[in-house]
Amino acid sequence: MLLSLCLVWLVYESGASQEVKTAKSGKWELSGRVQVQHLYNTSVSGDSTFTNQGFRIRRGRLKIKAKISKWITGKLQMEVRDNSPRLKDAEAKLKLSKRVYFRFGQFKVPVWREELRSSGKLLLVERGPAAAFLAHNLLAARHIGAEFGAELGEQVSIIVNWSNGAGEGGREDAGRSKSGQINNGKMLATRINVAVSRQVEVGLSAAANRLGNTIAASGLDNRGTHWVIAPDFGIYLPSGVIVEGGLALGTLDKKPQGSAEDRRFLLFDIAGSFRQKLAAPRESLAGMDAVEFALGFSFVEPNRDLSDDESLVVRFGPAVYFGRQARLQVNGEIISPT
């Protein structure tokens, strides 16, 4: 049994972003987000290589949004907390009509409802292990590619994404070798989301990632396709209750993994929160104006053909809000491998 407590979760994102206008140009907005965390993990017996019982900057983001014209926008987001800043989002978006868009660059592929939430708007401190499993196996999170999206009326939206399927990329020049994950295949991901009512949404995501490479000198070909199908739902009640969940079924091809057999996986995640606004902000408590409690369950079965390799994770904890842009959240996490 593993018990991990995350004691501090502070989020700040500039609500009144710096706006810059120059003659004959569009509009630029600059904003940022800082998330400070304190971690205590009972599974860490030695702390020489892990930051435990200490503070860390979990995220330090700088984001620039640009409106070039009525039809063209752009976004650039960087992780700036490290000595070597890392690119997170870099996209250009073209509005083709009132309900149709095309964008290209690096951004999140349309898979898994929780993954598509901004890190500053997660129900719990971190995304669950199901989202982490999909991202680790290059079936979710950020990739470099292009995307079409369309709204069919007021209730239905469809997204089709075509990407490298190699995750976030560093600097890459045409014709030169890549410094990170090498994947000369491609990933196709699609999502449909239906607003059943003002309070209920259901979605279905699917992705197929052709991974691996061929090496002419040795005749090696380790190409294979990972795939996933993931239905999900969201419930958003006026009372302050939010419930989101999803199920993922898929297969990891044996060739890119170098294993003897394909791995069939099963993932399940459900999380909810209840937020209650106070009658008035508490000036003696830095303007605290709302309290919240969140609870989540995750089940990860990485290989359905093997027994005793699945895990159940329970995450829970309260939060207090100081306006719309800052919160202090305490989360406990219990991991129970069978």
Buried (B, 14 or more C-beta within 10 A) or exposed (E): EBEBBBBBBBBBBEEEBEEEEEEEEBEBBEBBBBBBBBBBBEEBEEEEEEEBEEEEEBBBBBBBBBBBEEEEBBBBBBBBBEEEEEBBBBBBBBBEEEEEBBBBBBBBBBBBBBBBBEBBEBBBBBBBBBBBBBBEBBBBBBBBBEBBBBBEEEEEBBBBBBBBBBBBBEEBEEEEEBEEBEBBBBBBBBBBBBBEEEEBBBBBBBBBBBBBEEEEEEEEEBBBBBBBBBBBBBBBEEEEEBBBBBBBBBBBBBBBBEEEEBBBBBBBBBBBBBBEEEEEBEEEEEEBBBBBEBBBBBBBBBBBEEEEEBBBBEBBBEBBBBBEBBBBBBBBBEBEEE
